[in-house]
């Protein structure tokens, strides 16, 4: 939630001349005219009231609002456009951008090559795009509440926070809803997205062609997809939560050289984890519970390290589409499978029997779904019996040679946080 702060002007005078005294602005003044005559370093304190957008900021200034300070756009273009370095926008209610995706209409639009913008503690409501960092550098979007245009269909909406080629950006502690995607980033690097809350969206976080970045400690509830990680390299995806997301909790598509660790996905309507053509990744210490499919692994995903994950009461623990055999353990440590019945005679925490999640009938049903009508037939029962007693008949698939007997130490911190959001 955005936090509104009423600043005492005396704070800017205290302790020498560390801060400039704020210039107090009232709603009776023309904000656009005031800003156009600003000097670098000016600090403006907007009293409660309604101010007309659209405004363009082309100098290093700070705009801070008292409770109830609103900037209302002209329903065309962006409400605030930033064309300068080191601009700060705080504690404002900003609404009524245009609705033209081609012109990137936004509540706050930070232009190319501008650096060190700080967008903090604002409420952005009823705009096409909340904040757009369009080639901005080292900018921060922190603790804002962003509610998109509910009157538009999902695919007509803009994104809550959008980044293009904006290296060094930090997006933290925002509450984002009713946009297309919560955060959409493309063609960027060295970004950090952490501690954001996403709901009523298509994707919570959508990565495209973005490298060397971090996604951690975010929460996605009731969206189509939690975390869509696409065509990107060297990402650190850690300690995120996905609850009741309708398609995938975590979606790795052409994701390479990345680490997915400590995440929790619960009650996914389709897949907890979907891995498609992704390579050289480490996937460990994640918790997947009550999805239709725990993990769907396909399209030549190779040379990944997969261990110490927990699969709890998923309708189908694994759907693996390939003819290759893959071992899902690392240094004699596998994963926990709630449907694996085995003993641990030497009490070392590792099951005495290996776990192979799929048999030949699974393969048949994936390739020929209409064969489901034959599930109770003698031929299907014979195939099941044969695959259980003659493993050499099995097609390629997943093998966990060291399945864990307990999930008690997997993603414990994230799981504790996730329980706060479960009814």
C-alpha positions, 0 to 999 in steps of 0.5 A: 500500500502507498504510504502518504506522508505530510512533510513539515517544511521546517525539516528542509531548513533544519541542520544547516542548509542540507535541504532547500526550503520547499515551495508550497503550491496550492490547487489555485495555481497552474502547476504546469506553469509553476513547473516550467519556471522551476530551477534545478534543485527546487522542491515543491510541496503540493497542498491537498487539492486537484491539479491539472495535468499534463505536465512535463518536467525538464529540470532536476526537481522534487514534487511531494504531495500532502494527503489528498494532492491529486494530479488529474490528466487530460485523458490524453497522453501521459499525466507526468512526463519526465525529461530530466535526471534526478527527478522525484515524485512522491505521495501523489494521487495521479489519474486519467492518462490517455488510453493509446498503447501506441503512444505509451500513455502513462501516469508517469512516463520517464523518457530515454536516457534519464537517470535516477528517477524516484517514484515513491508512495504514490497512488496511480489509479485509472491510467493505461500504464502506471509507470513507464521507464522507457530507456531510463537508467538506475531509476526506482519505483517504490511503494506505489499502489497502482490500479489500472483501468477496470473499464478496459478488457484485459488485453486492452489495458497497459502494464502496471509498471513497464520497462524497456532498456532500463538497466539498474532499475529497482521495483519494490514494495508496490501493490499492482492490480487490474493491468495487463501485466504487473511488471513487464520488462524487455531488453534490459539488464541488472534489474531488481524486482522485489517484495511486490504484490500482484492481483487481478492481472494477466501475468504478475511479472513478465520477463523478455530478453532481460539478463542478470536480474533478480526477482525475489520475495514477490507475491502473486495471487489469482492471476493467469500466470505468476512469473513468466520468465522468457528468453532471458539469461542469468536470472535469480528467481527466489522466494516468490509466492504464487497462489491460485494462479490459473495457468502457471505459477512459474513459467520458464520459456527459453530461460538459461543459466538461471537459478529458481530457488525457494519459491512456493506455488500453491493451488495452481489451476493448471501447472505449478512449474512449466519448463520449456526449452530452458537449459543450464538452470538450477531448480532447487528448494521450491515447494509445489502443492495442489496443482493439476500438474506439479511440473510440466517439462518439455521441448528439449530442456537439457543440462538443468540441475533439479533437486530438493524440491517438494511436490505435495498432492498435485493431481499429476506430479510430473508430465515429461514430454521427451524420449530422453532419460533425466536424473532429478537428483544432485549429489545423492539428494533428490526431491520429495514426492508425496505419493512415493511410498517407500521405506528408509531403513538406514534412517538417512532421510533418503527413500530406499527405492527410486521414484519414477513418476510416469509409466507407459500409460501416461505417455500414451494418454499425453500423445493420444488424449482420447485413449482415456476412455480405455483406462479401465480396459484390460490392455491398459491394466496389462501395460501398467502391470508390465511397466511396473514389473519390467522397467526396461519396457519404459520409455524415456522419462524422469528418474529420481534415484534419491527421493527425500522422505520429508519436505520439512526443510524445503522453502520453509521461510517462503512457505511460512509467508505464503500461509498468510494469504491462504484462506 
